[in-house]
Amino acid sequence: MITNRLRIPLAPAEGWLTLVLVALMTVTAAWAIDDAAWVLGRGDWTDFLAWTAVLGVLAGFVGSKVGWNRWVAHTVGAVLAALIVPILVGHVLEPKATLGAEFTATASATVQAWNDLIVVGLPATRATGHHLLVLGLIVWGTGQFAASAVFRHRRPLSAVVVVGAILIGNMAATEHGQLHFLVLFSLAAMFLLIRLHSLEEQATWLRRRIGDPTAVGSIYLRGGTVFILIAVFGSLVLTAAARSAPLADAWVDLKPWLLDVGAAIQKYLPNGNDSRGIGGVAFGPNAPINSRWSPGDEAALTIRRPPGNTEPYYWRAVAYDQFNFVGWGWSEDETTPRAVNDDILAGTLDAVGTDNRRTVTFTVEPEPDYRTAYVVSPLAPVSIDQASRLIGLGTDGFFEGLQIDGHGAYTITASVPVISKDGKSGLTGNLLAAAGTDYPPDVVARYGEPTAAGTVGPEAQKVLDDVLASTPEKDPYHVAAAMESYLRSSAHFTYDTDVRDVDCGDRSAAECFAWSKHGACMHYATLMAVLLRELHIPARFVMGYLPGILDSRTGVEQISNQSAHAWVEVYFPGYGWITFDPTGGFVAKSAPLPAGPAVPSARPSIRPSASAGPREQPDPRRTPAGTGGGVTSGGGPGLGGYLIITLLLLGSAGIIAFLAWRRGPRGPLTPEGVYAEVGRLAGRFGFGPRPTQTAYEYTTALGDILPRVRPELHTVATAKVEVAYGHRALGEDRLQALREAERRLRVGLLRLVFRRRYRPRSLQNRN
């Protein structure tokens, strides 16, 4: 008995299982990205990525099967992604909003990020929607490419490589265990490769009439399944037992480049959950105040000093003058070359005298995990034994950093304060207290003016008021010392290297720390520098290393990346910059200066806080966003505008798709190609030609169903027969008629979707 199997007319030649395997590969990569929780550690925010992957695969699949060329198909898929992904992201930002409002929320977050990072040039942004949008577009694009590679080009290996690269890159960047995702991806990828190879072999056997093609397909699938299971099992065993590191040396050489690239793009990247660092610390022109402080614990520097010198030096690398609401940066960065052993600070506004100071020489040997170009030195560098570049705040301005070429050892001489031991000679607290407030105008202009309005909110102002109330002396030194002590106290603040659970909203980094009471060194130093500037006390934010582990006998000091740190330097007339470290949690290593004998004050005390009086208006370019990243200023197109834009994009996509379909594929026109195209298009709706039908028989049967295109079908069949069997060459007029017939048929054959139930026996597919 012969039974007819139910077949889906629109089933792809590769089979629905192939589509499922492609989708499974891409969804696995999306699950891995979701598991890593890249945006503020919120894994629930990226749950939409799996659906995005499915939609991307469907876009690539449909674009490959409807006959568009690849550029049109990818363009239509990109337009769909630009419409759908923002709505999915908007559902995360505004879960209960309408579709239009969700689209608007994503657009607003993206505009906010662009404004913060590009227009204003902030070192970071609080907007998060753009991170979700980028992740969604990456997943969509990966799925669309994978489907196109498989169903258009029959190149499954390209799909496996691209999706696998996304998955492996994600696994390398997160500390989450994701081996199960790799196993699932490997299974789907290998089954996909074997299935398509089996289909190719079946086609070859059928074309050459070697034997039963279904038999070879069955053999490949059975053998491939056994191979896959053995390969996966062996890989798991090897993963558990392997201990070698064959690429360790290459990684050491690659790390400097990765550190430089990471520093350059840091502000554009999301603050992920349990992200895996590459080790090492990279300093640069920007220092965003991140929610997580994790510099690593690799060896950074070995410093050799004269034996017997046991002073706990803070090793400064870079200093910053400009606070931009969510981080620090350089307002200018003039580079001045310095020859070997030149006076580094000569002619600059950071040049220091010799009173209560001495010079000390150190030899610094960077370890492999310290590969940045910035020189470290205690306070004021004097000279270095190789050519260098001084980065200053304007021409002959203040010190910002000192760079050298290469990563070898260097010997540097620095000028450091002589701290009083007996209270009679050397630097004391009372000397600084008597230094007064006769600051150079450039110091005041760069470091002594209050930050922009909105930086200091009610919580930070309360901290400032408490500090001022805690000390009867109002000179800059005693205020700075009182603030340092207040911030260090565990009764007021808690040292915490991971504050990703703190939602700062539209608060500045300083105000957020004053409000939450939790943070790391960058938060402590930021609040102190900002509050001192409120009192017109010049202060700057500094980054480098804490004192390391010193062997007093040999003078060798070992410093690891774990000692990477941020602190504050305060300017005192006649003494220059002095280190203050407000970080709590017993992290700070600086000790208070001895009071020393009383010294008559040369200048009046500090001016009252500028916060008590009128404040300047907010910078219109600065529009801090909350966690959702909404734009708080500026005239956007609004909800109605976004809906109109959406409708225009949809209409444009539809017109482009229709015109591309009607125009047909480019390239030389041949009667055989047109006839094959007609059969392929009709076959998608279940009206493909039977193997035994001639060209006239097939087009006649098809014309009975679609009488309106019968002349065009006859034109195609006649041209096919004349060229294929009569070996004739068609003239230009015949080719033009054939082209016009093809264009009409591409539209006319779409009516077959409504004629399935009337399919004649002559066009029924044989089982």
N, C-alpha and C positions, 0 to 999 in steps of 0.2 A: 504494500500500500504506500502511495506517495502522499505525504502530508506537507502542506505549505507552512513554513515558519513565518511568524509575524516579524516583519522587518520595518524599521523606521526609515522612510524614504530620505530624510535629511541626514542620515547617519554619515559621518565623514568616512572617507576611504581608509583612514588610519584606525577607525573604530572609536567608540566612546571611551573605552578603557584608556586609550592613549591620552585623551583629554583629561580624564581623572588623574592619571599619573603626573601630567604636567601641573595640574592644579595642586596636587598633593606636595610636589616639590616646592612650589612657590609659597604655599600656605605654611609649610614647615619653616621656611626662612622667616616668614612673618611672625610665626609663633615664637621663634627664637628672639627676634627683635622685641617683641612684646614682653617676653620673659625678662629681658635685660632691664626693662623699665628705665629707658634713657632720659625721660623728661621728669626731672625732680623726683625720681624714684617712684613715680606713680604708674605702676603696671596697668591699672585699670584704665588709664588714659589712652593706652595704645591697643586696647582690645579690638578696635575697629580695623586693625591692619590685616587680619585674616580675611575679612570680607573684601577689603581693598585688593588683596592678592587675587581673590576669585574673580572680581570684576575686571582686573587687568588681564587675566588669562582669557576671559570671555571676549574682551575687546580685541585681543590679538587673534583669537580663534575666528571670530566673525570677520574681521578684516582680511584674514587670509582666505576665507572661503567664498566671499562674495565677488571676487574677481578684481578688486581694486589693486593698483600697483602699490608697492610698499610705502611710498611717501604719502600717498593719500590715506592709506590705512592707518599709518602711524599718526598722521595729522588729526584724523578724526578721533583716534584713541586719545591723543593728547588733549583735544577739546573736551572730550567726555571726562577725562581725569580732572581738568581744570574746573569742571562744573560739579562733579560728584564728590571728589576728595575734600574740598573746602566745607561741604555740607556735613560730611562725616566728622571732620575736625570740629566744626562748629557745634555739633551735638555733644562733644566733650566739653567745650568751653561754656556753652549755654544749653544744658540738657533739656530744658522745658520750653525752649523757644520754637518759633515757627521755622520752616526751611529757609525762608528769606533772612530771618534774624540770625540763624546759624551761619549762613554764608557771610553775612555782614560781620559777625564776630570774628571769623577767621581772617577776613580781609583787614579788619581793624588791627588785629594782633600782628599781622604781617607788616602793615604800614608802620605800626609802632616800632617794631624791631628795625625796620629800615631807617626810620627817623633817628632812633637811638644810636645805631651802630655806624650808619653811613653818613647821614646828614649832620648830626651833632658830633659824631665821633666818640661816643661814650665807650669805655672799656668793656661794658657789659650791658645787658638789657634784662628787665624782669618779664618781658613778654615771653610766652611759651607756645602760643599758637603756631608760630612759624616753624618751630621744631617739629611739631606734630604734622604740619602740612608737608614739610620736606620728607619726613619718614614715609608718609602716605604716598607721596608721588614716587619715591624710590621703589616702594613695594609694587605700586601699580605698574610702573615702567618695567620692572623686572618681570612681572607676570606677562605683560604684553609682549615683551621681547621673546620670552621663552616660548609662548604659544606661536608667535610668528616664525621663530626658528624651526619649530617642529612641523607645523601645518602648512607653511608656505614654502620653506626651503628644504624640508626634510633633513635638517641638521640638528638632531637631538643633542649631539655633543656640545654644541654652542650653548644651548639652553642649560645643560648640566653645569658647564664651566661658569657661566655668569651667575646662576642662582647659587651654586656652591661657593663662589667667591664671596657673595654677600653673607652667606651663612658662616663661613670660616672667619671672615673679618669681624662679624658680630661676636663670635665665640672668643676670638683673640682679645677683644676689647672689654669683655665683662668677666667678672669673677664667678658668675653663676655657673654651676655645672650644667652643661648643655649637650652632653654626649648622646643622650637619647634623641635629640633633634638631629644630630649627625647620622645616627643609625637609621632613623626614619627616612631622612633625605637620601641616604645611600641606597636603601631598598627601592624607593620610588625611582631614583635615577637609573639604577642598573636594570630594573624591570622595563623601564622606558626604552633603554638602549637595545635590550634583547628583543623587545616586541617589535620595534621598527626594523631591526635587522631581519627578524623572522618574516615580516611583511615583504621586505625587499627580496628575500630568497623565494618566497612564494610567487612573487611577480616574475622572477627570473625563470622558475620552473614552468610557470604557465606560458610564458612567452616562448620558451624553447621546447615546450611539450615533452619535458623530461619524465614526468610522472605525476602522481597525485600531489598537488601543492599543499593540501592540508596536512599531509604526512610530515613534510619537512618543517612546517610551522609547529606542529606538535612536538617534534624532536627538539627543535631549538628552545621552545618554552620549557620543556621538562629539564633538559640539560642546563639551561640558563638558571632555572630556579635552584637546582642543586648547587651550582657554582656560586650563586649569590649568597645562599645560606652558609656555605663553607667560608666564603670570603668575609662575611660580616662576623661570624664567630671567631675566625682567626684574627681579625682586626681588633676585636674586643680583648682577646687574650693578650695580643701584643701591646695594646694600650695599657693594660694593667701591669705588664711585666717589664716594659722597656724602660731604660734608665739613661741611655746615651743622649748627647746633645751635639749632633754633628754640625749645627749651624750657629753654635755659640760665638765663634770668632766673627762670623759675618754680622751677627746681631750687634756686637760691640762696635763694629765699624759703622753700622747703619744708625745707631742710636743718636749720634750728634745731629744728623740730618733730621731725624724724627723730632728731636727736641726743638730744633729751630722752627720746623714747620708747625709743631704743636703750639709754640708760643705765638706764632703769627696768626693762627686761625682760632686761638682759644676762645675769643669772645663770640665767635659764631657757633660754637658747639653747645649742645645741651648738657646740663649738669646731671649726669646719669646716676643710677643707683648701682653701687658696687662695680664701678668701672675699673678696669685693670690699667694701672699706670705702666709706662714703659721704664720707669726708674729715671732718676736724675731730676735736676731742678733747672728750669730755664727762666732767666730774668729777661725783661724786655721793656719797651717804652710804655706799656700799659700793665696795670695790676688790678684786675677786677676783683671785687670782694666776693668770693665764691661761698657757697653754702657748705662746702666740704674742704677741709684742709688735710691733704694726704701726700706729702712730698716723698714718701718712701724712706727706706732705712739703709740704702746703699752707701758705701764709702764715697765721700765727696772730695775731701782735701786732706793732705798731710802738710802741716806747717811746721817749719823749723825756726826756732827763735833762740836767742842767747840763753844758755843754761842759767838758771837762777831767776829769770824773769817769769814770774808767776801771775802777772796781771790777767784777769779774765776779760779779754778783749771781745767786743762785738765786731764781727767781720762784715763790714758794709760792702755791698755790691752796687746797688742803685738807690737813688733818692728821687722823690717825686714832689712836685709843687702843686699840681692841679687836682682838685677833687671834683669828680663828675657824678655826684649823686649815688652811683653804684660802684665806684672804683677810683683809682688814682692813675694819673698819667703825666706826661711831659707836655707843657704848653708850648715849648720850643725845644729843639734838639740840634744846636749848632755843634759841628764836629771840628776840633782843632788838632792837627797832628803834633805829636811831641817826640823829639828825638831821644835816643838812649840817654838816660840819666839827666834829662832836662828837669827843671823845676815844674812839676805838673800843674800846680795851682798859681804859678806866677802870672800876675796881671789879671787874675780873676777876682770876683767879689768874694770868693771863699778863701782867699789867702789869709793865713793866720800869722800871728806874731810868735815870739819865743818865750813870753812870760808864762811861768808855771807850765811849761811844755818841754818835752824832750823828743828826740827822734829815736826810733827803734827800727831795726832792719829784720825782715822776715824772708824766708825762702818758702814759696808756696808751690806744692806739687799736686796738681789736679789728678784725681783718680779717674778711671774710665767713665764713671757715671757723672762726672762733672765736665761737661763738654761745651759750656757756654763761653763766650768770648769776653765776659766781664771779669775784671780784676777785683779781688777782695782785699780790703785793707781796713785797719781801725781808723775811723774818723778821717783825718786829712792825709791823703797820699802826697809824698814829697817827690819821689823819683822812682824809676823802675829801670831795670837793666836791659830793656829792649824797647824798640819803637812802639809807640802806643797812640791811641786816639782819645782825646778828652771830649766827652759829650757834656756840653754845658747849656745852661738856660740863657740862650742868647750869646752874642759875641762877648767873650771875656766875662761871662755871667757865672752863675752858681753851678757847682758840681752836680752832675746827674749820673755819670758813669764813666768808667775808664775801660777801653777795649784794647786787646792785643790780638795779633794773628796767631793761629795755631792753638794748641792745648797743652803745650809743654810747661815745664817748671819756669818760674820767674822769681826774681829777688826784688822786693819792694821795700822802700823806706817810708815810714809814716811818722807824722807828728801827733803825739798823744798827750793828753793832760797828765801832769804830775799830781797825783792825788795825795793830799796831806796825810801824813802818818801820825804826826804829833800835834796837829792843830795849829802849828806855828808857820810852817813853810808848806808850799804846795797849794793846790786848789781846795777850797772849802765851800761849804754851803753859804756862809755869810759873805764871802767874796762875791759869789754870784748874786746873792740877794742885794748887794750894794751896787751891782753893775748898772742898775737903772733901766730906763726905757728910751735912751737916746739912740734909737735904731737908725741905721742908714736907710735912706728913702727906698733904695732898691729892695732891701730886705722886707720892708713893710709892704711894698707893692706886690711882691711875689708870695710872701709867706705870712704876712701879718694882718691881712684884711679878712673879715668874715666871709664865709662861703655863701653861695647863692641862696636866696630865699627858699625856704622849704627844706633845706638840709637839716636844720635844727628845729625839731618839733617840741611838743610839750614834755615828752619824756626826757629828751636830751637836755632841755632847759632845766628840768628838775634836778638832773645829775649835776649840772653846773652850779645851780643854787646850793645844793648840798655840799659841794666841794668848797665853795666860797665861805659857807657858814662854818666849815670844819677847821678853818685856819684863821687866826687873828691877823697874821701878816698877809698883806695883799700885794707884795712885790712878786714879779714873775717867777722867781725861783721857788718861793714857798708855795705859790699857787700850783706850779707844775709838780712839785714834790707831793703836795696834798692830793692832787688829782691822780698821780701815779699810785699812791697808797690806797686811795678810795677804790679805784678800778681793780686793783689786785685783790682786794678783800673778797673772800668767798661769801661774806654776808650780803654783798651787793650784786656780784656777778659770778657766773659759773663758766669755767673753761670747758668748751665743748667743740670738738673738731668736726662734728657732723650736725648741722642745723637745717637740714633739708626739710624737716617737718615744720619749720617756722615760715609762715606766710607773711611776708613783709608788706603785702599790699602795695600802696603807693608811697611808703616811707622810704627815706634815704637809708643807706647802709648804716650811717651813724645813728639815726633815729630808731631804726629797727633794732639795733643792738641794745640801745638804752631801754627800749620797750620790752624786748624778749628776755634780756639779762643772760643770754647764752651766746657763746661765740668763741672763735679762736683768735690767734694773735693779730690777724689783720683787722678784726672787728674792734679789739681793744685799742690798737694803735690809731685806727681811723677815728674813733670817738674822741680820744684824747687830743689828736691834732686839730680836729674840727672845733672842739670846745675852746682850746687855747687861742685859736684864731678869733673866736667870738670875743675874746678879751683883748684882742690886738697884740697877742704875744706870738711872735714868729715861730712857726713849727712846721716841720715837714715829715712826710711818711717815708720810711726807709725799709729796705729789704736786704737780707744777707743771711748770715749764720750766727747762731748763738756761740758762746765759747764752747770749745770741744773738750775732749779728754786729754789733759796735759800731763806728760811725764816731766816733772820738775827737774829730774836729774839730767835728762838728755835734752830737754827743751823741745821735744817733739809733741805736737798737738794733733790729734786725730779728730776729724770732723765728718759726720755723716749727713746725708740728706735729711735725716730726721731733725737735725738742728736748724734747718731752714726756718727763717723767722722774720717777723715784721715788728718794728718798733718806731719810736719817735725821736727826733732830734730837735732841740729847742735852742734858739739863738740868744746869746747874751753879749751885749756890747763889750768889746775888748777881749772876749774869750772865745768867740765863735760858737760852733755847734756843740752841744752837750747831749749825751745819750740819756734818754728816759725810756724805761720799759714798763708799761702798765699791765702786761699780760698776767692774768691770775693762774690759778691751778699749779702754783710752784714751778712754773715754766721759766719766768724771768730770772736772769742771773746777775742783774745789776744790783749793786748795794748803794744805799744812800751815802752822800758825801758827809764827812765829818763836819760838824757845825763850825768849829774854829772860833777864834776870838771875834768879838763884835767889831763890825766895820761900819763907819758912818755911811749912810746911803747917799750916793752921789746924785740920784735922780728920784723923781716922784714915783709913786706906786702906779700900778696899771690903771688904765682907764676903765670906766664901768663897761659892763657887757653891752655890746651893740644890740643884743637881742631885746634889750629893754626899751629901745627907741624905735623910730621908724625903720622899716626894712626896705630894701630895694625890691622892685617888682620881679616876679619870676621871669626867667629867661624863656621867651616864647618858643624857642627851639626845644626846650627840655620838657617832655611830656611823660613823666614816669607812669608806668602801667602797673596794674596789679598782676596777680598770677595768671589771669586770663589774657592779659596783654591787650586790653582795650585801649583805643586811642581816646585821650581825654581832652584834646584840643585839635583845632584845625577843621576845615570844612570839607568833609568827605562827600561822596555822592549820596549817602543816605540809603535807607532800605529800598525806597522806590527806585532809586538809581541802580542799585545792585540787581533788582529784579529785572529792570529793563535790559541791563547788560547781559543777564543770564538768558533772557529770551532772544536777544540778538545773537548771542553765541550759539544757542541751539538752532536758530534759524539758519545761521551761516553754515553750521556743521551739516544740516540737512541739505542745503543747496549744494555745498561742495560734494557731499556724498552722491547726490542724484546726478550732478554733472559728470562726476568721475565714472559713475556706473554707465551713464549713457555714452560717454566718449569711448570707453573700452580701453584695452591695453594699448600701449604705444609700441612702436617698432614696425618692421616690415609686415605687410598684409599678404597672406597666402590663402587660397581657397581651402586647403586642408586645415589650416589653423582656424579659420572662421567656422567651418563645419564642426570641428572638434569643440570649439567654444560653445556653439549652439547646443551640442549634445551634453556638454558639461553643465551649462546653466539649466537646461530642462531637466537633467538628471537630478539636480538638487530638489526638485519638486516631485520626483518619482516618475518622470517621463523621459528617461534616458533611452538611447537606442539599444535594440537587442543585437547580439553579436551576428545573427544571421540576416539582419535587415540590410538592404542596400540603401544608398543615400536617398534615392527617390522614394522608396517605400517608407523610410522613416519620416522624411519631411512631409510627405502626403498625409500620413497618419497624424502628424503634429498639426498640419494645416486644417484637418477636420475639426480639431479642438479649438484652434484659434484662427478662424477664417480671415480675420483682419490682417494677419501677417502672412497669409498664404503666398502672395507674390514674392515677398522677401525670402521665404523659405525655398521657393522654387529657384530663385536667383542663386542662392547659396548652393543648392544641390547640383544645379547645372554646372556652375563653375568648378565644383569639386570633381564631378565626373569628367569634364573636359580636360582638366589638368592631370588628374590622377591616372585616368585610363586612356585618354586621347593624347596625352603628352603635348598639349597645346600651351602656348604662351598667351596670356590674356593681355589685351591692349589697355591703355591708360583709362579709356572710357569704361571698360568692363570692371577694372579694379575700383574705379570711383563708385560705380553702381554697387559693387560688392561691399564697399566700405559703408555706404549709406544704408544698405540692407542690414549690415551688422548693427549699426547704431539703433535702427528701429527695432530690431529683434531684442536687443538688450533691455529695452523698455517693455516691448510687447510680451515677452516671455514671462514677465512678472505676473501676468494674469493667470498663469498656471496654478498659482497658489490657491485660486478659488475654483479650480476645475478638477481637483483630485478625485472626487466621487464619480466623475464621468470618464475616468480614464479607460480608453478602449483596450481590448485584449491585445491588439497589436503593439501596444506600448507598455504592457505589464512586464515587470521584471521577472525573469525565470528564476526558479529556485535551484 
